[in-house]
Amino acid sequence: MLKLVTVMKQGVLVVRLTGELDVCGANEFRAVVDEALEASGAKHILLNMQGVNFIDSSGLGVILGRYRHIAPLGGKILVVHLAPQVQRIFELAGLMKILNIYQSEDQALELL
């Protein structure tokens, strides 16, 4: 089961995820993030993946979809606390080319 918490930090939408970002959680992720983007006007998304140990193609798809939504606005997706097995899936899917990986939320926000 996926749990999401969204907060704004320095004009960036921070999404803290716990659980599995799979077919069951993908629709909730899409709805929550899209609503938060619209309400906040943020153009960058920071995904804190500290509690995520599994992602499938549905999870990859919703992340890619959010990227396609913000990229034309000059937005970026920043990712922190990526588990090695999830990073490997990102690499195999080619997402590492469009994501910016950092060690912590503070580091990601400093370097944005």
C-alpha positions in Angstrom: 0.0 0.0 0.0 1.3 3.4 -1.0 1.3 6.4 1.4 1.9 9.9 0.1 2.5 13.2 1.9 3.0 16.4 0.0 4.5 19.7 1.3 5.9 22.8 -0.3 9.5 23.7 0.4 11.1 26.7 -1.2 8.5 26.6 -4.1 9.2 22.9 -4.8 6.5 20.3 -4.4 7.9 17.7 -2.1 6.3 14.2 -2.3 7.2 11.8 0.5 6.4 8.2 -0.5 6.2 5.1 1.6 5.3 1.6 0.4 5.1 0.3 -3.1 4.7 2.5 -6.2 2.9 -0.1 -8.3 -0.3 -0.5 -10.2 -2.3 -0.1 -7.0 -0.7 3.2 -6.0 -0.1 4.8 -9.4 -3.6 6.3 -9.7 -3.5 7.8 -6.2 0.0 9.2 -6.9 -1.2 10.8 -10.1 -4.2 12.3 -8.5 -2.5 13.6 -5.4 0.5 15.1 -7.3 -1.5 16.6 -10.1 -3.8 18.3 -7.6 -0.9 19.6 -5.5 0.9 20.9 -8.6 -2.3 22.7 -9.7 -3.0 24.2 -6.2 0.6 25.2 -5.6 1.8 26.4 -9.0 5.1 24.5 -8.4 7.1 23.6 -11.5 9.6 21.3 -9.7 8.8 18.0 -7.9 11.1 16.5 -5.3 10.3 12.8 -4.7 11.5 11.5 -1.4 11.6 7.7 -2.0 13.0 6.8 1.4 10.2 4.4 2.2 9.9 2.9 -1.4 11.4 -0.5 -1.9 9.4 -1.6 -5.0 8.3 0.1 -8.2 6.7 -1.4 -11.3 6.0 -0.1 -14.8 2.8 1.7 -13.6 4.9 3.6 -11.1 7.5 4.4 -13.7 4.7 5.6 -16.0 3.2 8.0 -13.5 6.7 9.6 -12.7 7.3 9.9 -16.4 3.9 11.5 -16.9 4.5 14.1 -14.2 7.9 14.8 -15.9 6.1 15.4 -19.2 3.7 17.7 -17.5 6.4 20.0 -15.8 9.3 19.7 -18.3 7.8 22.2 -20.9 7.5 24.7 -18.0 11.3 24.3 -17.2 10.5 22.0 -14.3 12.6 19.2 -13.0 12.1 16.0 -11.0 14.5 15.6 -8.1 14.8 12.3 -6.3 16.3 11.6 -2.9 16.8 8.5 -0.8 16.6 6.1 -3.7 16.9 2.4 -2.7 19.5 0.5 -4.8 16.9 -1.9 -6.3 14.6 1.0 -7.3 17.6 2.9 -8.7 18.4 -0.1 -10.8 14.9 -0.2 -12.2 15.1 3.6 -13.0 18.4 2.9 -14.8 17.0 0.0 -16.9 13.9 2.2 -17.8 16.1 5.1 -18.9 14.7 7.4 -16.2 18.1 8.4 -14.8 18.5 10.6 -17.9 15.7 12.8 -16.9 15.8 12.6 -13.1 18.2 14.5 -10.8 19.4 12.2 -7.9 20.5 13.7 -4.6 21.4 12.4 -1.1 18.9 14.5 0.9 16.0 17.0 0.5 18.2 19.8 1.7 21.0 19.0 -0.9 18.5 18.8 -3.7 16.9 22.1 -2.8 20.3 23.8 -2.4 21.5 22.6 -5.9 18.3 23.3 -7.8 
